[in-house]
Amino acid sequence: MAISNVYVSLERERERERERERGREGERERERERERERERERERERERERGERE
């Protein structure tokens, strides 16, 4: 009985760790998307400046 409880506790801990890892992965993906958006904005700004100079 006690061994079974330990096993269940370990499984729950592993599941919590997987959830945390998925959360971190999602955050990294959101940060990459924010960086891509900032790069697109910089490119639009450069295009705008080029257009004003011509």
PDB file of N, CA, C and O in Angstrom, chain B, residues numbered from 101:
ATOM      1  N   MET B 101       0.832  -1.206   0.000  1.00  0.00           N
ATOM      2  CA  MET B 101       0.000   0.000   0.000  1.00  0.00           C
ATOM      3  C   MET B 101       0.868   1.258   0.000  1.00  0.00           C
ATOM      4  O   MET B 101       0.617   2.157  -0.802  1.00  0.00           O
ATOM      5  N   ALA B 102       1.849   1.355   0.842  1.00  0.00           N
ATOM      6  CA  ALA B 102       2.708   2.536   0.915  1.00  0.00           C
ATOM      7  C   ALA B 102       3.495   2.715  -0.379  1.00  0.00           C
ATOM      8  O   ALA B 102       3.680   3.839  -0.845  1.00  0.00           O
ATOM      9  N   ILE B 103       3.957   1.610  -0.961  1.00  0.00           N
ATOM     10  CA  ILE B 103       4.716   1.691  -2.211  1.00  0.00           C
ATOM     11  C   ILE B 103       3.831   2.268  -3.312  1.00  0.00           C
ATOM     12  O   ILE B 103       4.290   3.077  -4.119  1.00  0.00           O
ATOM     13  N   SER B 104       2.594   1.864  -3.345  1.00  0.00           N
ATOM     14  CA  SER B 104       1.647   2.373  -4.331  1.00  0.00           C
ATOM     15  C   SER B 104       1.477   3.886  -4.178  1.00  0.00           C
ATOM     16  O   SER B 104       1.422   4.601  -5.179  1.00  0.00           O
ATOM     17  N   ASN B 105       1.394   4.379  -2.953  1.00  0.00           N
ATOM     18  CA  ASN B 105       1.249   5.818  -2.701  1.00  0.00           C
ATOM     19  C   ASN B 105       2.477   6.581  -3.188  1.00  0.00           C
ATOM     20  O   ASN B 105       2.352   7.663  -3.762  1.00  0.00           O
ATOM     21  N   VAL B 106       3.653   6.022  -2.962  1.00  0.00           N
ATOM     22  CA  VAL B 106       4.894   6.659  -3.419  1.00  0.00           C
ATOM     23  C   VAL B 106       4.890   6.735  -4.946  1.00  0.00           C
ATOM     24  O   VAL B 106       5.245   7.763  -5.524  1.00  0.00           O
ATOM     25  N   TYR B 107       4.490   5.650  -5.586  1.00  0.00           N
ATOM     26  CA  TYR B 107       4.441   5.607  -7.040  1.00  0.00           C
ATOM     27  C   TYR B 107       3.488   6.682  -7.589  1.00  0.00           C
ATOM     28  O   TYR B 107       3.819   7.389  -8.540  1.00  0.00           O
ATOM     29  N   VAL B 108       2.315   6.789  -6.982  1.00  0.00           N
ATOM     30  CA  VAL B 108       1.337   7.786  -7.417  1.00  0.00           C
ATOM     31  C   VAL B 108       1.900   9.190  -7.214  1.00  0.00           C
ATOM     32  O   VAL B 108       1.722  10.056  -8.071  1.00  0.00           O
ATOM     33  N   SER B 109       2.572   9.421  -6.099  1.00  0.00           N
ATOM     34  CA  SER B 109       3.180  10.732  -5.846  1.00  0.00           C
ATOM     35  C   SER B 109       4.232  11.051  -6.903  1.00  0.00           C
ATOM     36  O   SER B 109       4.288  12.176  -7.401  1.00  0.00           O
ATOM     37  N   LEU B 110       5.060  10.080  -7.245  1.00  0.00           N
ATOM     38  CA  LEU B 110       6.078  10.295  -8.276  1.00  0.00           C
ATOM     39  C   LEU B 110       5.436  10.598  -9.628  1.00  0.00           C
ATOM     40  O   LEU B 110       5.893  11.484 -10.350  1.00  0.00           O
ATOM     41  N   GLU B 111       4.399   9.876  -9.963  1.00  0.00           N
ATOM     42  CA  GLU B 111       3.714  10.134 -11.228  1.00  0.00           C
ATOM     43  C   GLU B 111       3.123  11.536 -11.256  1.00  0.00           C
ATOM     44  O   GLU B 111       3.205  12.221 -12.275  1.00  0.00           O
ATOM     45  N   ARG B 112       2.535  11.965 -10.156  1.00  0.00           N
ATOM     46  CA  ARG B 112       1.969  13.325 -10.105  1.00  0.00           C
ATOM     47  C   ARG B 112       3.076  14.359 -10.261  1.00  0.00           C
ATOM     48  O   ARG B 112       2.905  15.351 -10.970  1.00  0.00           O
ATOM     49  N   GLU B 113       4.204  14.134  -9.607  1.00  0.00           N
ATOM     50  CA  GLU B 113       5.325  15.075  -9.714  1.00  0.00           C
ATOM     51  C   GLU B 113       5.851  15.132 -11.147  1.00  0.00           C
ATOM     52  O   GLU B 113       6.167  16.210 -11.650  1.00  0.00           O
ATOM     53  N   ARG B 114       5.943  13.990 -11.796  1.00  0.00           N
ATOM     54  CA  ARG B 114       6.392  13.975 -13.196  1.00  0.00           C
ATOM     55  C   ARG B 114       5.415  14.743 -14.079  1.00  0.00           C
ATOM     56  O   ARG B 114       5.831  15.491 -14.964  1.00  0.00           O
ATOM     57  N   GLU B 115       4.130  14.563 -13.844  1.00  0.00           N
ATOM     58  CA  GLU B 115       3.127  15.265 -14.631  1.00  0.00           C
ATOM     59  C   GLU B 115       3.224  16.776 -14.405  1.00  0.00           C
ATOM     60  O   GLU B 115       3.130  17.553 -15.356  1.00  0.00           O
ATOM     61  N   ARG B 116       3.413  17.193 -13.149  1.00  0.00           N
ATOM     62  CA  ARG B 116       3.574  18.626 -12.873  1.00  0.00           C
ATOM     63  C   ARG B 116       4.806  19.166 -13.591  1.00  0.00           C
ATOM     64  O   ARG B 116       4.766  20.274 -14.125  1.00  0.00           O
ATOM     65  N   GLU B 117       5.889  18.414 -13.613  1.00  0.00           N
ATOM     66  CA  GLU B 117       7.108  18.848 -14.302  1.00  0.00           C
ATOM     67  C   GLU B 117       6.860  18.965 -15.810  1.00  0.00           C
ATOM     68  O   GLU B 117       7.328  19.912 -16.443  1.00  0.00           O
ATOM     69  N   ARG B 118       6.132  18.014 -16.381  1.00  0.00           N
ATOM     70  CA  ARG B 118       5.807  18.105 -17.813  1.00  0.00           C
ATOM     71  C   ARG B 118       4.965  19.350 -18.085  1.00  0.00           C
ATOM     72  O   ARG B 118       5.176  20.041 -19.082  1.00  0.00           O
ATOM     73  N   GLU B 119       4.016  19.632 -17.201  1.00  0.00           N
ATOM     74  CA  GLU B 119       3.186  20.833 -17.368  1.00  0.00           C
ATOM     75  C   GLU B 119       4.043  22.091 -17.296  1.00  0.00           C
ATOM     76  O   GLU B 119       3.873  23.003 -18.105  1.00  0.00           O
ATOM     77  N   ARG B 120       4.957  22.147 -16.339  1.00  0.00           N
ATOM     78  CA  ARG B 120       5.842  23.314 -16.233  1.00  0.00           C
ATOM     79  C   ARG B 120       6.674  23.461 -17.493  1.00  0.00           C
ATOM     80  O   ARG B 120       6.848  24.572 -17.993  1.00  0.00           O
ATOM     81  N   GLU B 121       7.192  22.355 -18.013  1.00  0.00           N
ATOM     82  CA  GLU B 121       8.010  22.405 -19.225  1.00  0.00           C
ATOM     83  C   GLU B 121       7.181  22.899 -20.416  1.00  0.00           C
ATOM     84  O   GLU B 121       7.662  23.700 -21.218  1.00  0.00           O
ATOM     85  N   ARG B 122       5.951  22.426 -20.529  1.00  0.00           N
ATOM     86  CA  ARG B 122       5.090  22.909 -21.621  1.00  0.00           C
ATOM     87  C   ARG B 122       4.832  24.399 -21.473  1.00  0.00           C
ATOM     88  O   ARG B 122       4.786  25.122 -22.468  1.00  0.00           O
ATOM     89  N   GLY B 123       4.664  24.861 -20.254  1.00  0.00           N
ATOM     90  CA  GLY B 123       4.460  26.292 -20.003  1.00  0.00           C
ATOM     91  C   GLY B 123       5.676  27.098 -20.418  1.00  0.00           C
ATOM     92  O   GLY B 123       5.548  28.152 -21.042  1.00  0.00           O
ATOM     93  N   ARG B 124       6.864  26.601 -20.070  1.00  0.00           N
ATOM     94  CA  ARG B 124       8.092  27.303 -20.457  1.00  0.00           C
ATOM     95  C   ARG B 124       8.237  27.312 -21.971  1.00  0.00           C
ATOM     96  O   ARG B 124       8.630  28.325 -22.549  1.00  0.00           O
ATOM     97  N   GLU B 125       7.928  26.207 -22.611  1.00  0.00           N
ATOM     98  CA  GLU B 125       8.024  26.124 -24.068  1.00  0.00           C
ATOM     99  C   GLU B 125       7.062  27.125 -24.714  1.00  0.00           C
ATOM    100  O   GLU B 125       7.415  27.803 -25.679  1.00  0.00           O
ATOM    101  N   GLY B 126       5.865  27.209 -24.181  1.00  0.00           N
ATOM    102  CA  GLY B 126       4.894  28.176 -24.701  1.00  0.00           C
ATOM    103  C   GLY B 126       5.380  29.605 -24.527  1.00  0.00           C
ATOM    104  O   GLY B 126       5.198  30.433 -25.420  1.00  0.00           O
ATOM    105  N   GLU B 127       5.990  29.901 -23.402  1.00  0.00           N
ATOM    106  CA  GLU B 127       6.517  31.246 -23.158  1.00  0.00           C
ATOM    107  C   GLU B 127       7.648  31.562 -24.129  1.00  0.00           C
ATOM    108  O   GLU B 127       7.734  32.675 -24.648  1.00  0.00           O
ATOM    109  N   ARG B 128       8.516  30.580 -24.374  1.00  0.00           N
ATOM    110  CA  ARG B 128       9.604  30.808 -25.338  1.00  0.00           C
ATOM    111  C   ARG B 128       9.034  31.090 -26.724  1.00  0.00           C
ATOM    112  O   ARG B 128       9.535  31.960 -27.437  1.00  0.00           O
ATOM    113  N   GLU B 129       8.000  30.365 -27.106  1.00  0.00           N
ATOM    114  CA  GLU B 129       7.385  30.584 -28.424  1.00  0.00           C
ATOM    115  C   GLU B 129       6.762  31.977 -28.497  1.00  0.00           C
ATOM    116  O   GLU B 129       6.889  32.659 -29.514  1.00  0.00           O
ATOM    117  N   ARG B 130       6.084  32.406 -27.418  1.00  0.00           N
ATOM    118  CA  ARG B 130       5.499  33.754 -27.412  1.00  0.00           C
ATOM    119  C   ARG B 130       6.593  34.812 -27.516  1.00  0.00           C
ATOM    120  O   ARG B 130       6.408  35.821 -28.197  1.00  0.00           O
ATOM    121  N   GLU B 131       7.726  34.599 -26.855  1.00  0.00           N
ATOM    122  CA  GLU B 131       8.836  35.562 -26.934  1.00  0.00           C
ATOM    123  C   GLU B 131       9.399  35.609 -28.350  1.00  0.00           C
ATOM    124  O   GLU B 131       9.709  36.688 -28.856  1.00  0.00           O
ATOM    125  N   ARG B 132       9.535  34.448 -28.996  1.00  0.00           N
ATOM    126  CA  ARG B 132      10.014  34.445 -30.392  1.00  0.00           C
ATOM    127  C   ARG B 132       9.043  35.201 -31.287  1.00  0.00           C
ATOM    128  O   ARG B 132       9.469  35.944 -32.170  1.00  0.00           O
ATOM    129  N   GLU B 133       7.744  35.022 -31.071  1.00  0.00           N
ATOM    130  CA  GLU B 133       6.746  35.732 -31.879  1.00  0.00           C
ATOM    131  C   GLU B 133       6.836  37.235 -31.643  1.00  0.00           C
ATOM    132  O   GLU B 133       6.735  38.013 -32.592  1.00  0.00           O
ATOM    133  N   ARG B 134       7.024  37.656 -30.388  1.00  0.00           N
ATOM    134  CA  ARG B 134       7.178  39.093 -30.105  1.00  0.00           C
ATOM    135  C   ARG B 134       8.409  39.640 -30.819  1.00  0.00           C
ATOM    136  O   ARG B 134       8.362  40.745 -31.361  1.00  0.00           O
ATOM    137  N   GLU B 135       9.499  38.895 -30.831  1.00  0.00           N
ATOM    138  CA  GLU B 135      10.717  39.342 -31.505  1.00  0.00           C
ATOM    139  C   GLU B 135      10.484  39.453 -33.020  1.00  0.00           C
ATOM    140  O   GLU B 135      10.936  40.410 -33.648  1.00  0.00           O
ATOM    141  N   ARG B 136       9.789  38.488 -33.594  1.00  0.00           N
ATOM    142  CA  ARG B 136       9.473  38.574 -35.033  1.00  0.00           C
ATOM    143  C   ARG B 136       8.636  39.810 -35.328  1.00  0.00           C
ATOM    144  O   ARG B 136       8.864  40.486 -36.330  1.00  0.00           O
ATOM    145  N   GLU B 137       7.674  40.111 -34.471  1.00  0.00           N
ATOM    146  CA  GLU B 137       6.832  41.291 -34.666  1.00  0.00           C
ATOM    147  C   GLU B 137       7.671  42.567 -34.558  1.00  0.00           C
ATOM    148  O   GLU B 137       7.483  43.492 -35.347  1.00  0.00           O
ATOM    149  N   ARG B 138       8.588  42.631 -33.598  1.00  0.00           N
ATOM    150  CA  ARG B 138       9.456  43.806 -33.486  1.00  0.00           C
ATOM    151  C   ARG B 138      10.300  43.972 -34.746  1.00  0.00           C
ATOM    152  O   ARG B 138      10.494  45.090 -35.223  1.00  0.00           O
ATOM    153  N   GLU B 139      10.801  42.862 -35.284  1.00  0.00           N
ATOM    154  CA  GLU B 139      11.605  42.924 -36.518  1.00  0.00           C
ATOM    155  C   GLU B 139      10.763  43.419 -37.688  1.00  0.00           C
ATOM    156  O   GLU B 139      11.234  44.231 -38.485  1.00  0.00           O
ATOM    157  N   ARG B 140       9.524  42.943 -37.802  1.00  0.00           N
ATOM    158  CA  ARG B 140       8.640  43.422 -38.875  1.00  0.00           C
ATOM    159  C   ARG B 140       8.394  44.924 -38.725  1.00  0.00           C
ATOM    160  O   ARG B 140       8.375  45.652 -39.717  1.00  0.00           O
ATOM    161  N   GLU B 141       8.207  45.384 -37.499  1.00  0.00           N
ATOM    162  CA  GLU B 141       7.980  46.810 -37.256  1.00  0.00           C
ATOM    163  C   GLU B 141       9.221  47.620 -37.655  1.00  0.00           C
ATOM    164  O   GLU B 141       9.095  48.679 -38.270  1.00  0.00           O
ATOM    165  N   ARG B 142      10.404  47.133 -37.314  1.00  0.00           N
ATOM    166  CA  ARG B 142      11.635  47.835 -37.712  1.00  0.00           C
ATOM    167  C   ARG B 142      11.741  47.898 -39.243  1.00  0.00           C
ATOM    168  O   ARG B 142      12.136  48.923 -39.797  1.00  0.00           O
ATOM    169  N   GLU B 143      11.391  46.813 -39.912  1.00  0.00           N
ATOM    170  CA  GLU B 143      11.440  46.785 -41.379  1.00  0.00           C
ATOM    171  C   GLU B 143      10.452  47.789 -41.969  1.00  0.00           C
ATOM    172  O   GLU B 143      10.782  48.490 -42.926  1.00  0.00           O
ATOM    173  N   ARG B 144       9.242  47.865 -41.409  1.00  0.00           N
ATOM    174  CA  ARG B 144       8.260  48.848 -41.895  1.00  0.00           C
ATOM    175  C   ARG B 144       8.794  50.271 -41.698  1.00  0.00           C
ATOM    176  O   ARG B 144       8.614  51.131 -42.560  1.00  0.00           O
ATOM    177  N   GLU B 145       9.447  50.510 -40.567  1.00  0.00           N
ATOM    178  CA  GLU B 145      10.014  51.829 -40.289  1.00  0.00           C
ATOM    179  C   GLU B 145      11.098  52.165 -41.313  1.00  0.00           C
ATOM    180  O   GLU B 145      11.154  53.288 -41.814  1.00  0.00           O
ATOM    181  N   ARG B 146      11.955  51.195 -41.624  1.00  0.00           N
ATOM    182  CA  ARG B 146      13.003  51.438 -42.630  1.00  0.00           C
ATOM    183  C   ARG B 146      12.380  51.736 -43.988  1.00  0.00           C
ATOM    184  O   ARG B 146      12.848  52.629 -44.694  1.00  0.00           O
ATOM    185  N   GLU B 147      11.329  51.002 -44.367  1.00  0.00           N
ATOM    186  CA  GLU B 147      10.644  51.248 -45.641  1.00  0.00           C
ATOM    187  C   GLU B 147      10.046  52.659 -45.658  1.00  0.00           C
ATOM    188  O   GLU B 147      10.131  53.358 -46.667  1.00  0.00           O
ATOM    189  N   ARG B 148       9.449  53.070 -44.551  1.00  0.00           N
ATOM    190  CA  ARG B 148       8.835  54.387 -44.449  1.00  0.00           C
ATOM    191  C   ARG B 148       9.912  55.462 -44.622  1.00  0.00           C
ATOM    192  O   ARG B 148       9.711  56.432 -45.353  1.00  0.00           O
ATOM    193  N   GLU B 149      11.055  55.290 -43.949  1.00  0.00           N
ATOM    194  CA  GLU B 149      12.144  56.270 -44.064  1.00  0.00           C
ATOM    195  C   GLU B 149      12.669  56.320 -45.493  1.00  0.00           C
ATOM    196  O   GLU B 149      12.951  57.400 -46.012  1.00  0.00           O
ATOM    197  N   ARG B 150      12.802  55.170 -46.128  1.00  0.00           N
ATOM    198  CA  ARG B 150      13.274  55.126 -47.512  1.00  0.00           C
ATOM    199  C   ARG B 150      12.314  55.884 -48.421  1.00  0.00           C
ATOM    200  O   ARG B 150      12.743  56.631 -49.301  1.00  0.00           O
ATOM    201  N   GLY B 151      11.015  55.689 -48.206  1.00  0.00           N
ATOM    202  CA  GLY B 151       9.998  56.371 -49.008  1.00  0.00           C
ATOM    203  C   GLY B 151      10.030  57.878 -48.811  1.00  0.00           C
ATOM    204  O   GLY B 151       9.825  58.625 -49.767  1.00  0.00           O
ATOM    205  N   GLU B 152      10.284  58.340 -47.588  1.00  0.00           N
ATOM    206  CA  GLU B 152      10.325  59.776 -47.317  1.00  0.00           C
ATOM    207  C   GLU B 152      11.541  60.432 -47.968  1.00  0.00           C
ATOM    208  O   GLU B 152      11.467  61.584 -48.396  1.00  0.00           O
ATOM    209  N   ARG B 153      12.656  59.709 -48.048  1.00  0.00           N
ATOM    210  CA  ARG B 153      13.869  60.274 -48.631  1.00  0.00           C
ATOM    211  C   ARG B 153      13.773  60.400 -50.147  1.00  0.00           C
ATOM    212  O   ARG B 153      14.428  61.255 -50.743  1.00  0.00           O
ATOM    213  N   GLU B 154      12.957  59.549 -50.775  1.00  0.00           N
ATOM    214  CA  GLU B 154      12.891  59.569 -52.250  1.00  0.00           C
ATOM    215  C   GLU B 154      12.032  60.664 -52.802  1.00  0.00           C
ATOM    216  O   GLU B 154      11.895  60.788 -54.019  1.00  0.00           O
TER     217      GLU B 154
END
